[in-house]
Amino acid sequence: MSKPTRILATTVALAGAVALDSDLAHADKRVTVCHVPPGNEANAHTLSVGEASVGAHLAHGDQLGPCFAGCGSNPSICDDGNACTSDFCADSGQCGHDVVSCDDGNACTVDACDPAVGCTPVADDGAACNDGNECTDGDGCIGTVCQGAPIEGCCTTDLECDDGAACTIDACDDGRCANEAVDCSVPDLCNAGFCDIDGECNATPVSCDDSNPCTDDACDGTLGCVHTPNASCSICGDGVLQPGEECDDGNGNPFDGCDGCIVVDITPD
C-alpha cells in the first residue's frame, strides 16, 4: 500500500510545479512610461503599467520611459498662454518666459502688447519725429507716417539739380543746386572751344577777318589774330589813317590821314 502513496505524492508535486511555471509564464509584463495628465501637463510623472495598457497610454500623450525632471520631456508645458511672452524650456529643465519686444522701429507708433493677441501698435498722430530728409522742416507724425514740409530750393542729390541743359555741370552742394557751364576753353588762340548739343567739348578755328582789304589777316596760336598791311593799297592815299601809315600831324585832332603823302588835318565838325 505504500507504493501508490509515493506515486500520488510525486504526481501532486509535479502538478504544483507545472502550475507555478504556468503562473510565471502568464505574469503581466510591466512597462515604464511618463504619464502626462490631460490638462495638467506640469504634473507629469513616471508610471509602471501593464503590457496591455501601453498602447492606450501612448494614445493619450504619454511617452515611453521615465519622466525627466522639469520640462525637458515636454517643452509644450511651458506655454503660459500669454502672447506677450516668448516661452522656452531651459537646459536646467525649468520653464522660461521672455517678454516679447513690440518695438517696430517706427517713431510714429506707440508700441503696446495685448496678452491675448500679442503686439498691437497704435498710431501716435501729431508726435514729433525725424523723416530723415534734410530738405524738409517741421517733421511730425501724420498717422503712422513721419512727414515734413519741403524746404524750397533745397536738394539732397545731384539728380534733383538737373536743369536739362547738356552743357552745365549739375550738382547739389550743401543743400543747394549749382549749375556751372562746362569749360571748353582751349589754350590755342587760333581755335575757339565750345560745348556741343551732346554736352561734349569741341573746337573750331577763329575768324581773323578785319574786313580791311589793305591787310593780310593771319593767326598765331600764341598771339592770336595778326593783320599785316599789304601792297595792294597805297600807304597814303585814302584820307583815313590805316595800320602802318605814319601821318600823325602831332596835334590833338583825331582822324589824321594822308593823301599822296601830304599831311592833312581833318577837323571834326
PEGI-V7939 format. One record per residue. N is the residue number from 1. RES is the residue in one small letter. PHI is phi in degrees with one decimal (NA if undefined). OMEGA is omega in radians with two decimals (none if undefined). NEAR is the number of other ideal C-beta (glycine too) atoms within 8 Angstrom. Layout:
n=N res=RES phi=PHI omega=OMEGA near=NEAR
n=N res=RES phi=PHI omega=OMEGA near=NEAR
This chain:
n=1 res=m phi=NA omega=-3.11 near=4
n=2 res=s phi=-73.6 omega=-3.10 near=5
n=3 res=k phi=-66.2 omega=3.11 near=6
n=4 res=p phi=-61.0 omega=-3.14 near=7
n=5 res=t phi=-64.3 omega=3.12 near=8
n=6 res=r phi=-64.7 omega=3.14 near=8
n=7 res=i phi=-63.8 omega=-3.14 near=8
n=8 res=l phi=-64.5 omega=-3.13 near=8
n=9 res=a phi=-65.5 omega=3.13 near=8
n=10 res=t phi=-65.3 omega=-3.13 near=8
n=11 res=t phi=-65.2 omega=3.13 near=8
n=12 res=v phi=-64.0 omega=-3.13 near=8
n=13 res=a phi=-63.9 omega=3.14 near=8
n=14 res=l phi=-66.7 omega=3.13 near=8
n=15 res=a phi=-62.3 omega=3.13 near=8
n=16 res=g phi=-66.7 omega=3.13 near=8
n=17 res=a phi=-65.9 omega=3.13 near=8
n=18 res=v phi=-64.2 omega=3.13 near=8
n=19 res=a phi=-63.6 omega=3.13 near=8
n=20 res=l phi=-64.0 omega=3.11 near=8
n=21 res=d phi=-61.2 omega=-3.13 near=8
n=22 res=s phi=-65.6 omega=3.11 near=8
n=23 res=d phi=-63.9 omega=3.13 near=8
n=24 res=l phi=-65.5 omega=-3.09 near=7
n=25 res=a phi=-67.2 omega=-3.10 near=6
n=26 res=h phi=-103.2 omega=3.11 near=5
n=27 res=a phi=-63.6 omega=-3.11 near=6
n=28 res=d phi=-66.4 omega=3.11 near=6
n=29 res=k phi=-80.1 omega=-3.09 near=6
n=30 res=r phi=-104.4 omega=3.13 near=8
n=31 res=v phi=-129.9 omega=3.13 near=10
n=32 res=t phi=-87.3 omega=3.10 near=9
n=33 res=v phi=-132.1 omega=3.02 near=15
n=34 res=c phi=-96.9 omega=-3.08 near=15
n=35 res=h phi=-88.8 omega=3.13 near=11
n=36 res=v phi=-112.3 omega=-3.11 near=11
n=37 res=p phi=-61.3 omega=3.12 near=8
n=38 res=p phi=-58.3 omega=-3.14 near=6
n=39 res=g phi=79.6 omega=-3.14 near=4
n=40 res=n phi=-142.8 omega=-3.05 near=6
n=41 res=e phi=-58.7 omega=-3.10 near=10
n=42 res=a phi=-69.4 omega=-3.10 near=5
n=43 res=n phi=-103.7 omega=3.13 near=6
n=44 res=a phi=-63.0 omega=3.14 near=12
n=45 res=h phi=-150.7 omega=-3.07 near=7
n=46 res=t phi=-83.2 omega=3.11 near=9
n=47 res=l phi=-128.8 omega=2.99 near=10
n=48 res=s phi=-113.1 omega=-3.04 near=7
n=49 res=v phi=-118.3 omega=3.12 near=9
n=50 res=g phi=-71.7 omega=-3.11 near=9
n=51 res=e phi=-54.8 omega=-3.04 near=8
n=52 res=a phi=-69.6 omega=-3.08 near=5
n=53 res=s phi=-102.1 omega=-3.11 near=8
n=54 res=v phi=-59.8 omega=-3.10 near=12
n=55 res=g phi=-59.1 omega=-3.13 near=6
n=56 res=a phi=-65.5 omega=3.12 near=7
n=57 res=h phi=-63.2 omega=3.14 near=12
n=58 res=l phi=-64.2 omega=3.14 near=11
n=59 res=a phi=-66.2 omega=3.14 near=6
n=60 res=h phi=-94.5 omega=3.07 near=8
n=61 res=g phi=102.5 omega=3.08 near=7
n=62 res=d phi=-71.2 omega=-3.13 near=11
n=63 res=q phi=-124.7 omega=3.10 near=11
n=64 res=l phi=-66.8 omega=3.12 near=9
n=65 res=g phi=93.9 omega=-3.11 near=6
n=66 res=p phi=-74.1 omega=3.08 near=6
n=67 res=c phi=-74.2 omega=3.04 near=10
n=68 res=f phi=-89.0 omega=-3.13 near=8
n=69 res=a phi=-64.7 omega=3.06 near=5
n=70 res=g phi=71.6 omega=-3.02 near=9
n=71 res=c phi=-95.9 omega=-3.03 near=11
n=72 res=g phi=-56.7 omega=-3.10 near=9
n=73 res=s phi=-84.3 omega=-3.11 near=8
n=74 res=n phi=-152.8 omega=-3.09 near=10
n=75 res=p phi=-58.3 omega=-3.08 near=8
n=76 res=s phi=-65.0 omega=-3.13 near=6
n=77 res=i phi=-69.3 omega=-3.13 near=10
n=78 res=c phi=-83.6 omega=-3.14 near=12
n=79 res=d phi=-68.7 omega=-3.10 near=6
n=80 res=d phi=-92.7 omega=3.11 near=8
n=81 res=g phi=74.8 omega=-3.12 near=4
n=82 res=n phi=-106.1 omega=-3.11 near=7
n=83 res=a phi=-70.2 omega=-3.13 near=10
n=84 res=c phi=-97.2 omega=3.07 near=11
n=85 res=t phi=-128.0 omega=3.05 near=10
n=86 res=s phi=-105.1 omega=-3.00 near=7
n=87 res=d phi=-93.8 omega=3.14 near=9
n=88 res=f phi=-154.2 omega=3.08 near=10
n=89 res=c phi=-106.9 omega=-3.09 near=11
n=90 res=a phi=-76.4 omega=3.12 near=8
n=91 res=d phi=-59.7 omega=-3.14 near=3
n=92 res=s phi=-74.9 omega=-3.09 near=5
n=93 res=g phi=89.8 omega=3.14 near=10
n=94 res=q phi=-98.2 omega=3.10 near=8
n=95 res=c phi=-75.1 omega=3.07 near=12
n=96 res=g phi=-124.7 omega=-3.10 near=9
n=97 res=h phi=-139.4 omega=3.11 near=11
n=98 res=d phi=-86.4 omega=3.11 near=7
n=99 res=v phi=-71.3 omega=3.12 near=7
n=100 res=v phi=-72.6 omega=3.07 near=11
n=101 res=s phi=-85.0 omega=3.13 near=4
n=102 res=c phi=-104.5 omega=3.14 near=12
n=103 res=d phi=-70.5 omega=-3.13 near=5
n=104 res=d phi=-94.7 omega=3.11 near=8
n=105 res=g phi=74.3 omega=-3.12 near=3
n=106 res=n phi=-106.4 omega=-3.12 near=7
n=107 res=a phi=-68.6 omega=-3.10 near=9
n=108 res=c phi=-100.2 omega=3.04 near=14
n=109 res=t phi=-130.5 omega=3.00 near=11
n=110 res=v phi=-95.2 omega=-3.05 near=7
n=111 res=d phi=-83.6 omega=-3.13 near=9
n=112 res=a phi=-129.5 omega=-3.13 near=9
n=113 res=c phi=-141.0 omega=3.08 near=11
n=114 res=d phi=-107.7 omega=-3.11 near=9
n=115 res=p phi=-54.2 omega=-3.09 near=7
n=116 res=a phi=-83.8 omega=-3.05 near=4
n=117 res=v phi=-123.6 omega=-3.12 near=5
n=118 res=g phi=99.5 omega=-3.06 near=9
n=119 res=c phi=-64.5 omega=3.13 near=10
n=120 res=t phi=-135.6 omega=3.13 near=9
n=121 res=p phi=-65.5 omega=-3.13 near=12
n=122 res=v phi=-123.5 omega=-3.14 near=7
n=123 res=a phi=-59.4 omega=3.10 near=10
n=124 res=d phi=-104.9 omega=-3.04 near=11
n=125 res=d phi=-60.7 omega=3.10 near=8
n=126 res=g phi=91.0 omega=-3.14 near=5
n=127 res=a phi=-71.7 omega=3.09 near=9
n=128 res=a phi=-72.4 omega=-3.12 near=5
n=129 res=c phi=-157.5 omega=3.10 near=10
n=130 res=n phi=-130.6 omega=-3.09 near=6
n=131 res=d phi=-82.6 omega=3.09 near=9
n=132 res=g phi=76.5 omega=-3.13 near=3
n=133 res=n phi=-106.9 omega=-3.11 near=7
n=134 res=e phi=-68.9 omega=-3.09 near=6
n=135 res=c phi=-100.2 omega=3.02 near=9
n=136 res=t phi=-127.7 omega=-3.11 near=12
n=137 res=d phi=-137.0 omega=3.11 near=6
n=138 res=g phi=63.6 omega=-3.09 near=6
n=139 res=d phi=-62.0 omega=3.11 near=11
n=140 res=g phi=-156.5 omega=-3.12 near=11
n=141 res=c phi=-83.2 omega=2.99 near=16
n=142 res=i phi=-113.0 omega=-2.97 near=8
n=143 res=g phi=69.7 omega=3.11 near=7
n=144 res=t phi=-104.0 omega=-3.09 near=9
n=145 res=v phi=-114.4 omega=3.10 near=7
n=146 res=c phi=-89.0 omega=-3.12 near=12
n=147 res=q phi=-136.6 omega=3.08 near=9
n=148 res=g phi=-132.9 omega=3.13 near=11
n=149 res=a phi=-83.3 omega=-3.12 near=6
n=150 res=p phi=-60.8 omega=3.06 near=7
n=151 res=i phi=-93.6 omega=-3.07 near=8
n=152 res=e phi=-61.2 omega=3.08 near=4
n=153 res=g phi=79.5 omega=-3.12 near=6
n=154 res=c phi=-87.9 omega=3.11 near=10
n=155 res=c phi=-138.1 omega=3.08 near=12
n=156 res=t phi=-124.4 omega=3.13 near=9
n=157 res=t phi=-135.4 omega=3.11 near=7
n=158 res=d phi=-63.1 omega=-3.11 near=9
n=159 res=l phi=-62.0 omega=3.13 near=5
n=160 res=e phi=-69.1 omega=-3.07 near=9
n=161 res=c phi=-102.7 omega=-3.12 near=13
n=162 res=d phi=-64.9 omega=-3.13 near=7
n=163 res=d phi=-94.3 omega=3.10 near=8
n=164 res=g phi=80.7 omega=3.14 near=3
n=165 res=a phi=-93.1 omega=-3.09 near=6
n=166 res=a phi=-71.2 omega=-3.02 near=8
n=167 res=c phi=-105.5 omega=3.02 near=7
n=168 res=t phi=-126.7 omega=3.06 near=10
n=169 res=i phi=-97.7 omega=-3.05 near=8
n=170 res=d phi=-95.8 omega=-3.11 near=10
n=171 res=a phi=-147.5 omega=3.04 near=9
n=172 res=c phi=-100.8 omega=-3.08 near=12
n=173 res=d phi=-117.9 omega=3.10 near=7
n=174 res=d phi=55.0 omega=3.07 near=3
n=175 res=g phi=83.8 omega=-3.14 near=9
n=176 res=r phi=-127.6 omega=-3.12 near=9
n=177 res=c phi=-81.3 omega=3.04 near=12
n=178 res=a phi=-131.0 omega=-3.13 near=10
n=179 res=n phi=-126.8 omega=-3.08 near=9
n=180 res=e phi=-91.9 omega=3.13 near=7
n=181 res=a phi=-66.0 omega=3.10 near=7
n=182 res=v phi=-66.2 omega=-3.14 near=10
n=183 res=d phi=-86.7 omega=3.14 near=4
n=184 res=c phi=-111.8 omega=-3.12 near=10
n=185 res=s phi=-65.5 omega=3.14 near=5
n=186 res=v phi=-124.4 omega=-3.11 near=8
n=187 res=p phi=-71.6 omega=-3.13 near=4
n=188 res=d phi=-72.7 omega=-3.08 near=7
n=189 res=l phi=-71.2 omega=3.14 near=12
n=190 res=c phi=-93.5 omega=3.10 near=9
n=191 res=n phi=-131.5 omega=3.12 near=10
n=192 res=a phi=-108.6 omega=3.11 near=8
n=193 res=g phi=-85.1 omega=3.12 near=9
n=194 res=f phi=-154.1 omega=3.11 near=9
n=195 res=c phi=-102.3 omega=-3.10 near=11
n=196 res=d phi=-86.4 omega=-3.04 near=9
n=197 res=i phi=-66.7 omega=3.11 near=4
n=198 res=d phi=-92.7 omega=-3.13 near=5
n=199 res=g phi=83.0 omega=-3.14 near=8
n=200 res=e phi=-98.0 omega=3.11 near=6
n=201 res=c phi=-81.2 omega=3.06 near=9
n=202 res=n phi=-139.1 omega=3.13 near=9
n=203 res=a phi=-140.1 omega=3.11 near=10
n=204 res=t phi=-140.6 omega=-3.12 near=7
n=205 res=p phi=-61.3 omega=3.09 near=7
n=206 res=v phi=-81.0 omega=3.08 near=11
n=207 res=s phi=-99.7 omega=3.12 near=4
n=208 res=c phi=-108.2 omega=-3.12 near=11
n=209 res=d phi=-69.8 omega=3.13 near=5
n=210 res=d phi=-98.8 omega=3.13 near=8
n=211 res=s phi=59.3 omega=3.12 near=3
n=212 res=n phi=-111.1 omega=-3.12 near=8
n=213 res=p phi=-66.7 omega=-3.09 near=5
n=214 res=c phi=-91.3 omega=3.10 near=8
n=215 res=t phi=-128.9 omega=2.98 near=11
n=216 res=d phi=-96.4 omega=-3.06 near=7
n=217 res=d phi=-97.2 omega=3.13 near=10
n=218 res=a phi=-147.5 omega=-3.13 near=9
n=219 res=c phi=-136.2 omega=3.07 near=12
n=220 res=d phi=-115.5 omega=-3.07 near=10
n=221 res=g phi=-57.5 omega=-3.13 near=7
n=222 res=t phi=-96.3 omega=-3.07 near=5
n=223 res=l phi=-92.0 omega=-3.07 near=7
n=224 res=g phi=93.1 omega=-3.09 near=10
n=225 res=c phi=-72.1 omega=3.11 near=12
n=226 res=v phi=-127.8 omega=-3.11 near=10
n=227 res=h phi=-120.3 omega=-3.09 near=12
n=228 res=t phi=-108.8 omega=3.11 near=7
n=229 res=p phi=-57.6 omega=3.13 near=11
n=230 res=n phi=-113.4 omega=-3.06 near=8
n=231 res=a phi=-85.2 omega=-3.08 near=3
n=232 res=s phi=-75.9 omega=-3.12 near=5
n=233 res=c phi=-122.6 omega=3.07 near=11
n=234 res=s phi=-67.9 omega=3.13 near=5
n=235 res=i phi=-62.7 omega=3.07 near=10
n=236 res=c phi=-128.6 omega=3.08 near=11
n=237 res=g phi=162.7 omega=-3.10 near=9
n=238 res=d phi=-106.1 omega=3.07 near=8
n=239 res=g phi=78.3 omega=3.14 near=8
n=240 res=v phi=-125.2 omega=-3.14 near=6
n=241 res=l phi=-66.0 omega=3.14 near=9
n=242 res=q phi=-113.2 omega=3.08 near=11
n=243 res=p phi=-54.6 omega=-3.13 near=7
n=244 res=g phi=96.0 omega=3.12 near=6
n=245 res=e phi=-81.8 omega=-3.13 near=10
n=246 res=e phi=-123.4 omega=-3.09 near=4
n=247 res=c phi=-119.4 omega=3.12 near=11
n=248 res=d phi=-65.9 omega=-3.09 near=6
n=249 res=d phi=-85.9 omega=3.03 near=8
n=250 res=g phi=93.0 omega=3.12 near=3
n=251 res=n phi=-97.0 omega=-3.05 near=5
n=252 res=g phi=-85.9 omega=-3.13 near=3
n=253 res=n phi=-76.4 omega=-3.14 near=10
n=254 res=p phi=-79.6 omega=3.08 near=5
n=255 res=f phi=62.6 omega=3.06 near=8
n=256 res=d phi=-62.5 omega=3.11 near=13
n=257 res=g phi=-147.8 omega=3.12 near=13
n=258 res=c phi=-146.3 omega=-3.13 near=15
n=259 res=d phi=-140.5 omega=-3.11 near=10
n=260 res=g phi=63.7 omega=3.12 near=6
n=261 res=c phi=65.2 omega=3.01 near=6
n=262 res=i phi=-104.5 omega=-3.09 near=7
n=263 res=v phi=-67.8 omega=3.07 near=7
n=264 res=v phi=-123.2 omega=-3.13 near=10
n=265 res=d phi=-121.3 omega=-3.12 near=8
n=266 res=i phi=-96.2 omega=3.14 near=9
n=267 res=t phi=-91.4 omega=-3.13 near=5
n=268 res=p phi=-66.5 omega=3.12 near=6
n=269 res=d phi=-68.3 omega=none near=2
